[in-house]
Each structure stands twice: as C-alpha cells, then as structure tokens.
Amino acid sequence: MFLTGFAALAVLPLLPVAAEDLDGVALYPLVAGAFVAASLLGGVLGGAWADRAGARRPLTAGVVLTVVTLLVSATSTTIWQLALGRFADGIAAGLVAVSVNVAIGQSYPDHVRARALALMSACWIVPSLVGPPLAGLVAAWWSWRAVFFGLAGLTLLPAVASVVLLRGRAVEGGASQGARGAQGPVRRPALPAAVAVSAAAALTQYGVSAWDVGHAVCTVSGLALLVVFAPRLLPLRTWRAECGLPATVLLRALTSGAYFTLEAFVPLMLSTARRVPGVVTGLAFTGAALAWAGASWMQGRLQGRVARHRLVAVGAGAMGAAVALAVLCTLPAVPAAAAASSMVLAAVGMGLATPSLTLLSLTHAPVGGQGYASGAMQTSQNLGQTLVLALASALFSAVSTATTGQLTPFVWAFALLVLPVAGTACLAGRTRTAARISIPSHH
C-alpha cells in the first residue's frame, strides 16, 4: 500500500508534462480521467474474484499489473498509449484496493479491523510528503519517463513478494469468520455493466472539460450510460438509502464526491483567483494527508467506544465546516491561506468517515459477499467523485461565463457541496449495525 500510494501521488504532477511532450494536451482530460474510470471496472472484477477465490489472487494480479502498466506509460509514444496505460493502471488500483479491504475483512477479527484500516491510511503519509516533489525533481533533471520507470522498479518488489509469499497459502472464501451480514446467495454484477459504467465515467469527465458540441455530446452520453448501468453495480435501493449496505454505499459516494471536488477547486482558487505561492498549495495537500491519517488513527482507537455511524456523522460535520470555510475564503477580506485549512479540516472528516463506512460495509455484507460489498463501495466512491465533480465543474463554467468576478464561480461550486455533506449527516443513522437486514443485489 505504501508503494501504491507513492506511485499514485508521484504520477499526478507529471501527467500534464507528459501530455505536452506527446503533443496531446487537448486529450489531457481523457488521460486524467482514465484512471478513475478504470478503477470502477477493477473494483467490480476484484470483488467478484475475491469472493470466489479469496483476496490473495486479485491482490497479486493487481500488484503485478501495476508494474506492467507503469512500463506501458513509460514507453508511450502517443497520448493514446499514455491514456491506455493510465486506464490499465486504474484497473490494477481497483483490484488492489478491493482486495486489501476484503483481506482485512476475511483475515482480521472485529477489534483489529479498524486499526488495520488506520495503518493503510498511514501508508500514504510519507508518499504525500516525498512523492510529488521527488518526481518533479527527477522529471526536471532527467525526464518524466524516468519517473515511470523508477516507479515500476519500486513496485516490482511487492509484486515479487506477493507472488512468492502468498503462493500456496490457504484460500479463504467470502464466508469467513468475520462475515456477520445478511444470509443468502450473492448475485454478481454483470461485466458488461461494469465496462459500460467505466466508459461512461471517462466520457463524462472528458465532456465537462470544455464547452462545445462535441464535449456536450460526450457529457450527455456519459450521464445517460451512468443512469442506465450504474444501479446494476450497486445494491438494490441504494438511491433510497435503505438501511444497511445500500445506505453505506450511498454515503461513500456522497463523502468522496464532496471531498475530492473540494480538493480540486481549493487549489485552483488559490493559484488563479487568490494568487498565493505554490508552496501554500503544496502545504495544503501535505496537511490534508497528515490530517486524514491522524483522524483514521483516532477512529481505530475509538473501536468499541463510539458507534460507527456516529463517527460517520461527526466526519460529515467536519466536512460541512470545511465547506463553510471554503465559501468564507472567497471573500477578499479573508486571508487566502485560510482556504488551505479547509482541505485539512475536510481530510479530518474523511479520516473519520471513510474507515468507518468500510467497516460498516464489511459488517453488512452478505455471507460470502465481502468482495461484492467492497467492490460496490469502490464503485460508489468513483461514481460519487465523477458525478459531484462534473456537476461542480459544469456549474463553475456556467457561472464563469455569466459573470466577470473571479471568485463568484468558486462560491457556487463550494455551495453545491453542502448537499452531499448534509445528506451524509442526515443519513448516517441508516448505516448502523443494530439490525440484520437482507440485502438483495442486481445481477
């Protein structure tokens, strides 16, 4: 997980440089969105595979595929090859993320799971501090390709370890000792639906990057595909927030959408409208990573003392305060640097809510269906990130064309985030684990 985080954070600053070098700046939104779109597919594949054969095989496949995809990106001769590499890397990331959650659910007792998830969050601290600046230095002194090759070499270590150390281990299916959720068979989402949703996410992210007929067609097509196929990857009655797994999955979409949209627009406001030094933006990302890990560590220590659904509500409250602070920082009289603290405060909320929602999903999962539940959570996270960011981007662009003020579009974009945050706070009680509920799912 440490090297996965290092690779993910180090690559992001290099993508614009690589796109320019490959004469593909116009297709940069597709390259940037390919990773998130493909992780939807990787999550579905990994969840079904983990329930069928245990977590070790999809975990090994994901880590090995990561090495291959980094090499594909490193040797890119066209922007389309780079997009393909990022898409394949997204599949690998989906496999790894779901497999790790399933492994924790299948292998650890209840009282250890929260701390295990906190440890996973802590693995991102050093990469967030070192990854981007180190990658920037290597790219400046050498080339962006050297960064991809170097990351492939580093990731080769866990790939070999997973193949050698996990080979021959006993395979535990999804009906492990940790499963306490609903009884009955688990119906898997169809692969064509997962492919359609991944394509729809990529189309939507590309479509909202500009205002013209072609981009509008992509946006409408992507949204139409999401409306038709996304419900097939999620538990029934997810959009109604039915108690249990459906509500838990929905809240993952709301929290992820709100946080990652805030994370996208605050740095944009700092660099364009408020004109703060780049170091301030960098410190905001560093502080957010530390705050997320610290809050995640705290929720691990609160195991058994505070109900999980209450931690979700507290996390939503912290995110609501962060959104309010971001709106306040659009006022010229408020110091611009204060906007950076909104990212830190939102990360505290995510550090409390995200592990809690993951644990709740494992508890609500049907017997033999922890992989399905983890896949649904991964799908929901990426759908929430895609849809909320797309709505905020469309609103931002519309307001930008209607007004001359630089800060006014940010007010509307931040204000939109009140809806998912308030929804999370109001619906947190529906994720409580008191009741045992049978959760049917789509084919």
Phi, psi and omega in degrees: 000324178300311182288330175297315177295322179298316180295317183296315184282329181287329184286324188306313181293344185271342186299317177298322179295316180295319180298320179293321180294329181266011180056044182226035182299326181297333181260012180302319178303326178292319179295317182292324183273347184297323183297309181296318180297317182288331179295337171301311180294318179298323178294319179294314179298314182294321180296313179296320180294318181294321178292327183280323189227008184092169188279340191291323184290310176295330176296313179298316180298320181295318181291318178295318179297328178301317178299315182297316183292325176296323177291323176299315179294321182296328183263016184299133174251346177223163179293333179290324176293321177296318177297320178297318179297319179291324178295314179295325178294326176296320176299315179298318180296321177297318177299314183294313184299313180293319182296320179297315179296319179294320179299319177295319180292324183275333191252339185250143173290166187305317188286352181255341187300317182299320180288326177296318177293324176296322178295322177299319178294322180296334180296346182266356184293302182298316177303324180291331180277322190255324189304298184300312181294323180294318178297322178296321178294316180297318180295323180288320183279332186232266177196163177294333179295325180298327179294315179297317178297318179296319178294323176297320177295319178293318182288342177298330181297306178293333177296313178295319181298318182293322180292316185281312188284327182269353180292130177085357177291152178295139181264123176256124178287183183293337182276058183270178184296337183277348185281126181229011187277210187290151178271167175108166181291152179255125179264127186274144174294145182288144180299318178302324178295320179295319178296318180297319180292321177298315178296321180296319179297318179295317179298317182295315180296323177289321185295324183277004182280348180202167181245097171201178186296315181299315179293325178296320177297318178298317180296312181296318179297316180297316180295321179297317178296322179296317180299322184281315192257333183301318180301338181285345179263356185242160177300151175303144176066025174298315183291344174269357181056046176297146184303142178104221184297319179303314180295321179298316179296317180297318181292331174296320178295316183293314182293317180294317179299316181294315185293310186289335173289317176299319181295333179279321188270331179297310177299325178297318178294318181298320186276330185259310186270325183259347174056047178272158177299151181299333181295329178294317178297318178298319178295329178296316178294319179296314179298322179295319179296317179295319181294319179299311181296320180295317178293324177295320176298320180296316180295330176294324179284342181269008180306125178085347181263323181235134179299143184300317182294334176288325176295324176297316180296318178297318177299319177296323177297318177296321179291324176298320176295324179294318178297317178299320179294321179297318177297318180298325183284357172281351176281129182302332182287341181275133179305135184298325182298338179296334179296328178297327180291340177294326176293321179294316180294320177296324179294326174300314178299318179291325178296330175278318188279318188296308177298325180295318178294323177297315178296320178296322180294322178293325179290320181280348185298143174296157175300129184081008186233026178293327175293320177298315180296318179294321177296319178296322178294319178296316178299315181296320179301313182288325176295316178299316179299317182294311187288313181294319178295322178295317179296316179295322180293318179296317178295319179300315181293319181296316180292325180298323180283340184263351182220159179261349181288135181287329186269339183301317179300327179292325178302313182291320179297316179291321181298327178301329184288349175298326184295306179294326180291315178296323177298320178297314180298319182287328186262000184302325180297337180285351178265359184300156188258012184295320184262146173263116188237137177279124185247101174286160180221162179288159170293000000 
